[in-house]
Amino acid sequence: MKTVCGIDLGTQSCKVVIYDYEKKTVLARSQKPVDMIAENDGTREQKAEWYEEALASCFQDIPADLRQTITGIGVSGHQHSLVPLDSEGKPLYNVKLWCDTSTAAECEELTKAAGGEAALIAKTGLPMRPGYTAPKVLWLKNHKPDAFAKLKHILLSHDYINFLLTGKYVAEYGDASGTALLDVRQRRWSKEISDLIGPSVLAALPELISSDKSAGTVSPAAAAKYGIPQGAVVAAGGGDNMMSAIGTGAVRDGSLTMSLGTSGTLFGFSDSPVIDPSGNLAAFCSSTNGWLPLLCTMNCTVASEEFRALFNLGVKEFDGEAAKSPIGANGIVVLPFFNGERTPNLPNGRASINGITVANFKRENLARSALESAIFGMRIGLEGFNELGYKAREIRLTGGGAKSSLWQNIAANVTNLPVRIPASEEAAAMGGAVQALWAVERQRDPNAKIESLVDSHVALEGGVTVNPDPVSVAAYNKAYADYSRYLGALSPLYKS
């Protein structure tokens, strides 16, 4: 028996799946939580040591004999993180996360130094946003100068897992495009933007490889530590959204993936760069040697989780309450910016409940509005795709929120597109497994195509399809207009 392994280092946990690609069956899963350091100034950090401990624990929970069948490994990781390492590969400071908004001042500093947002988009394809890696590097320079002076390697979270497995410092185009340090059109590090931070930054960036290349092979040290075969190929890997695109089959033009997790993302494959002049859609590369225009909101399931905790309800109970309320939540509108927000660009944003009256101030309306607000944020991205000429045929839904039948229905009717939920719930980890299989197959056949492997191994049968209802679509158009009105009125409060 031969298997491949998919690793997904998420914001809240590390997951490992073992996939028998001959029988097309997931044989084992394991998961371990990862903590977070959160401060009122927008700081959201973790420790690199926690990743190593979680990965070791995940592998330990997989039977030893099954681990020995692994021929390839593919790693997915949350995007934009900064893992700063010294010359020996030791962490110099905490890992600043995608949801960290404490770097707003650094974004302004870099934008001004580059000549403005339009100049940045012209240079790299991206504006400077608090979630991206570049302002985190400048933050390290500004706030932790001793650590910055020792900085020799700048890695992203999935790059760091690859480093633990192989001992190699490499990055692939997809995840690297989320740093705001990569020229996404040319797929090379931008010396001009790196030099705005400091002359030592470019040398600290890892070697870039294409998605069809391997990051290396499992080292003797990693084999001993994790109980996996030495020499197993480690694929290039990618950011969680890039790997979810593989795991949901979004590797061709026309299919969008919507991920409902702590962050909300909407993205689709493109054969050519998709540059949004407004900066709302990030002009990322894919992890299949194409491009992956993407919208990211920082507060997707956050509002529903906060309201659910406040009401002391389980997930199904919360959905049950929300289902009692009509479309539009009887006029209540939640702006869900508990963590600040990237899209729209409101790093100092705050959550609010709007439209409250004596008549509508009920638990079911608050619950429904919390769920609706997440998909309204996604619609901002869908409108951006439409404006740029990207015409979606359907949406493939993934992430924890995809399990909710009510959220599935809301997504279909807010976007007015069919929504399909793949059979596998672990899109990012499964994407890692399929990319690992690609790396294994390319050892035998250098011309092996990721599209063919996705067709064979990403199961849509057995999943759910929800079609939009014209009456509900019309009702949601009105509710979205109300959401947009409140967003427009309150946004100026959060821009400084």
C-alpha positions in Angstrom: 0.0 0.0 0.0 1.2 3.5 -0.9 -0.3 6.7 0.5 0.3 10.5 0.5 -0.1 12.8 3.4 -1.8 16.2 3.5 -0.9 18.6 6.3 -3.1 21.7 7.0 -1.7 24.2 9.5 -4.7 26.4 10.2 -5.1 29.3 12.5 -6.8 27.2 15.2 -5.4 23.7 14.6 -3.0 21.5 12.7 -4.6 18.6 10.7 -3.0 15.6 9.0 -4.8 13.2 6.6 -3.4 10.0 5.1 -4.8 9.3 1.7 -4.6 5.9 -0.2 -4.5 7.2 -3.7 -4.8 3.7 -5.2 -8.1 3.1 -3.5 -9.1 6.8 -3.3 -9.8 6.6 0.4 -8.7 8.7 3.4 -7.3 6.1 5.8 -6.6 8.3 8.8 -7.1 11.8 10.2 -5.6 13.6 13.2 -6.0 17.1 14.6 -4.4 19.2 17.4 -5.3 22.7 18.5 -3.0 25.7 18.2 -3.4 28.6 20.7 -3.3 32.3 19.8 -1.9 35.4 21.5 -4.5 38.3 21.1 -4.1 41.9 22.2 -6.5 44.9 22.0 -4.1 46.7 19.6 -4.8 44.1 16.9 -1.9 41.8 17.7 -2.6 38.2 16.7 0.4 35.9 17.1 1.5 32.4 17.7 4.8 30.7 18.5 6.6 28.6 15.9 7.3 26.0 18.6 3.6 25.4 18.8 3.6 24.3 15.2 6.3 21.8 15.7 4.6 20.4 18.8 1.2 20.1 17.0 2.7 18.5 14.0 4.6 15.9 16.1 1.4 15.2 18.1 -0.7 14.8 14.9 1.8 12.2 13.4 1.9 10.4 16.8 -1.8 9.8 16.6 -1.4 8.1 13.2 -0.5 4.4 13.5 3.2 3.9 13.0 2.8 1.2 10.2 0.5 3.6 8.3 3.0 6.4 8.6 5.6 4.2 6.9 3.4 4.0 3.7 3.8 7.7 3.0 5.5 8.4 -0.3 4.7 12.1 -0.6 3.7 15.0 1.7 1.9 18.3 0.7 1.6 21.2 3.2 -1.1 23.8 3.4 -0.6 26.8 5.8 -2.5 30.0 6.8 -1.3 32.8 4.5 0.7 36.0 5.2 2.3 34.9 8.5 5.8 36.0 9.3 8.1 33.3 10.7 11.4 35.2 11.4 14.4 32.9 11.8 18.1 33.4 12.6 21.0 31.8 10.7 20.5 28.5 12.5 16.8 28.4 11.7 15.7 29.3 15.2 12.7 31.7 15.7 13.6 35.2 16.6 10.1 36.3 17.6 6.5 35.2 17.6 4.7 34.4 14.3 2.5 37.3 13.3 -0.6 36.0 11.7 -2.8 37.0 8.8 -5.4 38.4 11.2 -2.9 40.7 12.9 -3.9 44.3 12.3 -1.2 45.9 14.5 0.8 46.8 11.4 -1.6 49.5 10.0 1.1 52.2 10.6 3.7 50.2 8.7 1.2 49.8 5.8 0.9 53.5 5.6 4.7 54.0 5.8 5.3 51.5 3.0 2.5 52.8 0.8 3.9 56.4 1.1 7.4 55.3 0.4 6.3 53.4 -2.7 4.5 56.4 -4.1 1.0 55.5 -3.2 -1.4 52.6 -3.5 -1.7 52.8 -7.3 2.1 52.7 -7.6 2.2 49.6 -5.4 -0.4 47.8 -7.5 1.6 48.7 -10.6 4.8 47.4 -9.1 3.6 44.1 -7.5 -0.1 43.7 -8.2 -1.1 44.3 -4.6 -1.7 47.2 -2.3 -0.2 47.1 1.2 -2.7 45.6 3.7 -2.3 44.9 7.4 -2.7 41.1 6.8 0.2 40.8 4.4 3.7 39.8 5.3 5.7 42.9 4.2 4.4 45.3 6.8 5.0 42.6 9.5 8.7 42.6 8.5 8.8 46.4 8.8 7.0 46.1 12.2 9.7 43.7 13.3 12.3 46.3 12.3 10.5 49.1 14.0 9.5 47.4 17.2 12.0 44.5 17.7 15.2 45.9 16.2 17.5 43.4 18.0 15.5 40.5 16.4 15.5 42.2 13.0 19.3 42.6 13.1 19.6 38.8 13.4 17.0 38.1 10.7 18.4 35.7 8.1 15.3 33.8 6.9 11.7 35.1 6.3 9.3 32.2 6.0 5.5 31.7 5.8 3.8 29.1 8.0 3.7 26.4 5.3 7.3 27.2 4.4 8.3 26.6 8.0 6.6 23.2 8.1 8.4 22.4 4.8 11.6 23.5 6.6 10.9 21.2 9.5 10.4 18.3 7.1 13.3 18.9 4.7 15.7 21.4 6.3 15.4 23.6 3.1 14.4 27.3 2.9 12.1 27.5 -0.1 8.8 29.2 -1.1 6.4 28.6 -4.0 4.6 31.3 -6.0 1.1 30.9 -4.6 1.8 31.5 -0.9 4.7 33.9 -1.7 2.2 36.1 -3.6 0.5 36.9 -0.4 3.5 38.6 1.1 3.2 41.8 -0.9 6.9 41.3 -1.6 6.4 39.3 -4.9 5.8 40.8 -8.3 2.9 38.5 -9.2 3.1 39.2 -12.9 6.7 38.2 -13.2 6.7 35.7 -10.2 9.9 37.1 -8.6 10.7 38.9 -5.4 10.5 42.6 -5.7 13.9 44.2 -4.8 12.3 47.6 -4.9 9.7 46.8 -2.2 12.1 44.7 -0.2 14.6 47.6 -0.1 11.9 49.9 1.2 12.1 47.9 4.4 15.8 47.4 4.4 18.7 46.3 2.3 19.0 42.9 4.1 15.4 41.8 3.4 15.8 40.5 -0.1 18.6 38.1 0.9 16.4 36.8 3.7 13.7 35.8 1.4 13.7 32.1 0.4 14.4 30.6 -3.0 11.3 30.6 -5.1 10.1 27.4 -6.8 7.2 26.6 -9.1 4.2 24.6 -7.8 5.2 21.5 -9.8 8.6 21.3 -8.1 9.3 19.6 -4.8 10.5 21.5 -1.7 12.9 18.6 -1.0 12.6 15.2 0.7 12.1 14.2 4.3 15.4 14.6 6.2 16.8 12.0 8.5 16.1 14.3 11.5 12.4 14.7 10.5 12.1 11.0 9.8 13.3 10.2 13.3 11.2 12.9 14.9 7.9 12.2 13.2 8.2 8.5 12.4 7.8 9.0 8.6 9.9 7.6 5.8 13.2 9.3 5.1 13.4 10.5 1.5 9.6 10.8 1.0 9.1 13.7 -1.5 7.8 17.0 0.0 5.7 18.9 -2.5 5.9 22.7 -2.9 2.8 23.1 -0.8 1.0 26.4 -0.6 -1.3 28.8 1.3 -4.5 27.4 2.7 -6.6 29.1 0.1 -4.4 27.8 -2.8 -4.5 24.3 -1.4 -8.3 24.6 -0.8 -8.6 25.5 -4.5 -7.0 22.1 -5.3 -9.1 20.3 -2.7 -12.3 21.7 -4.1 -11.4 21.2 -7.7 -11.1 24.9 -8.6 -8.1 24.5 -10.9 -9.8 25.8 -14.1 -11.5 29.1 -15.1 -15.1 29.6 -14.1 -15.3 27.9 -10.7 -15.1 29.9 -7.5 -14.4 28.5 -4.0 -15.9 30.2 -1.0 -14.3 29.3 2.3 -16.2 30.0 5.5 -13.8 29.8 8.4 -12.4 32.3 10.9 -11.5 34.3 7.8 -13.8 34.3 4.7 -12.3 33.9 1.3 -13.6 33.8 -2.3 -11.3 32.8 -5.0 -11.0 31.2 -8.4 -8.3 29.9 -10.8 -7.2 32.1 -13.8 -4.8 31.4 -16.6 -3.5 34.9 -16.5 -3.0 37.6 -13.8 -6.2 39.3 -12.5 -5.2 42.7 -11.1 -7.9 44.7 -9.3 -7.2 48.4 -9.4 -9.3 48.9 -6.2 -7.2 46.4 -4.3 -10.3 44.5 -3.0 -9.4 41.4 -4.9 -5.9 40.2 -4.1 -3.9 39.4 -7.3 -2.4 36.1 -6.0 -0.8 33.3 -7.8 -2.2 29.8 -7.5 -0.4 26.7 -6.3 -1.0 25.0 -9.7 1.2 27.4 -11.8 -1.6 29.8 -12.6 -3.2 32.7 -10.7 -5.8 32.9 -8.0 -7.6 36.2 -7.6 -9.0 36.3 -4.1 -11.1 38.2 -1.7 -10.4 37.9 2.0 -12.5 39.1 4.9 -11.1 38.8 8.4 -14.4 38.2 10.2 -16.4 35.4 8.6 -17.5 32.9 11.3 -16.3 35.3 14.0 -19.6 37.1 14.5 -21.7 33.9 14.7 -19.2 32.4 17.1 -19.3 35.5 19.4 -23.0 35.7 19.3 -23.3 31.9 19.9 -21.1 32.1 22.9 -23.0 35.1 24.2 -26.3 33.2 23.9 -24.7 30.0 25.2 -26.0 28.0 22.2 -24.6 25.1 20.3 -24.1 25.3 16.6 -27.3 23.6 15.6 -29.3 25.5 18.2 -27.9 28.8 16.9 -28.8 27.9 13.3 -32.3 26.9 14.6 -32.7 30.3 16.1 -31.5 32.1 13.0 -34.0 30.0 10.9 -36.9 31.5 12.8 -36.0 35.0 11.4 -36.8 36.0 7.8 -34.3 37.1 5.1 -32.9 40.4 6.2 -33.4 39.6 9.9 -36.4 42.0 10.2 -34.1 45.0 9.6 -31.2 44.2 11.9 -27.8 44.5 10.2 -24.5 43.3 11.8 -21.2 44.7 10.7 -19.0 41.9 11.9 -15.6 43.7 12.3 -14.5 42.1 15.6 -10.9 41.9 14.4 -10.7 45.0 12.3 -11.1 44.2 8.6 -9.1 43.8 5.4 -11.9 44.0 2.8 -13.2 46.6 3.0 -9.9 48.1 4.3 -10.8 49.0 7.8 -8.0 47.9 10.1 -9.5 49.9 13.0 -13.0 48.6 12.3 -15.3 47.6 15.1 -18.3 45.3 15.2 -21.8 46.9 15.5 -25.5 46.0 15.5 -27.6 48.3 13.4 -31.3 48.9 12.8 -32.5 47.9 16.2 -36.0 48.7 17.3 -38.2 47.6 20.2 -40.0 45.3 17.7 -37.1 43.5 16.1 -34.6 43.2 19.0 -34.9 39.5 19.3 -32.3 36.7 19.5 -33.4 35.0 16.3 -32.9 38.3 14.3 -29.4 38.8 15.8 -28.5 35.2 15.0 -29.7 35.5 11.4 -28.0 38.8 10.8 -24.7 37.4 12.1 -24.8 34.6 9.6 -25.9 36.9 6.7 -23.1 39.4 7.4 -20.5 36.8 6.5 -21.9 36.2 3.1 -22.6 39.9 2.4 -18.8 40.4 2.9 -18.3 37.7 0.2 -20.6 39.4 -2.2 -18.3 42.4 -2.2 -15.7 40.1 -3.8 -18.2 38.5 -6.2 -19.0 42.0 -7.5 -15.3 42.6 -8.0 -14.9 39.4 -10.0 -17.8 40.4 -12.2 -16.4 43.9 -12.8 -13.1 42.4 -13.9 -14.7 40.1 -16.4 -14.5 36.8 -14.4 -17.8 35.1 -14.8 -18.4 32.3 -12.3 -20.6 29.4 -13.1 -20.9 28.0 -9.5 -19.5 28.3 -6.0 -17.8 25.4 -4.2 -18.3 25.9 -0.5 -15.8 24.7 2.1 -14.7 25.5 5.7 -16.5 25.0 9.0 -19.4 27.2 8.0 -20.0 25.0 4.9 -21.6 22.4 7.2 -24.5 24.6 8.0 -27.5 24.0 5.7 -28.8 27.5 6.5 -25.5 29.1 5.5 -25.4 27.0 2.3 -28.9 28.5 1.5 -27.8 32.0 2.3 -24.7 31.7 0.1 -26.6 30.5 -2.9 -29.2 33.2 -2.7 -26.9 36.1 -1.8 -24.6 35.3 -4.7 -27.4 34.0 -7.1 -25.2 31.1 -8.0 -25.5 27.3 -7.5 -23.5 26.2 -4.4 -21.8 22.8 -4.3 -20.3 21.3 -1.2 -17.5 18.7 -2.0 -17.7 15.4 -0.3 -14.5 15.9 1.7 -14.7 18.4 4.5 -10.9 18.8 4.7 -10.3 20.9 1.5 -6.9 22.3 2.4 -5.5 19.1 3.7 -6.9 17.2 0.8 -5.4 19.7 -1.5 -2.1 19.1 0.1 -2.5 15.3 -0.4 -3.4 15.8 -4.1 -0.4 18.1 -4.7 1.8 15.6 -2.9 0.5 12.9 -5.4 1.4 15.3 -8.2 4.9 15.5 -6.9 5.1 11.7 -6.7 3.6 11.2 -10.2 6.0 13.8 -11.7 8.9 11.6 -10.5 7.6 9.0 -12.9 6.1 11.2 -15.6 7.4 14.8 -15.7 4.3 15.8 -17.8 1.8 14.7 -15.2 -1.1 17.3 -14.9 -2.6 18.5 -11.7 -6.0 18.9 -13.4 -6.2 15.2 -14.2 -5.4 14.3 -10.6 -8.0 16.7 -9.3 -10.6 15.1 -11.6 -9.7 11.7 -10.3 -9.3 12.4 -6.6 -11.5 15.4 -5.6 -14.9 13.9 -5.0 -18.0 16.0 -5.7 -20.4 13.1 -5.8 -22.0 12.6 -2.4 -21.8 16.3 -1.7 -24.6 18.8 -1.6 -25.9 21.2 -4.3 -28.1 24.2 -3.4 -29.6 26.2 -6.2 -30.7 29.9 -5.7 -34.4 30.7 -5.5 -35.5 33.8 -7.4 -37.8 35.1 -4.6 -35.1 34.7 -2.0 -32.5 36.3 -4.3 -34.7 39.4 -4.7 -35.1 39.6 -0.9 -31.4 39.3 -0.4 -30.7 42.0 -2.9 -32.7 44.4 -0.7 -31.0 43.1 2.5 -27.6 43.6 0.9 -28.5 47.2 0.0 -29.3 47.8 3.6 -26.0 46.3 4.7 -24.1 48.4 2.1 -25.8 51.5 3.4 -24.7 51.0 7.0 -21.2 50.0 5.8 -20.9 53.2 3.8 -22.2 55.4 6.7 -19.9 53.8 9.4 -16.7 53.2 7.4 -15.4 56.7 7.9 -15.3 56.2 11.7 -12.8 53.3 11.2 -10.3 54.7 8.7 -8.0 56.4 11.1 
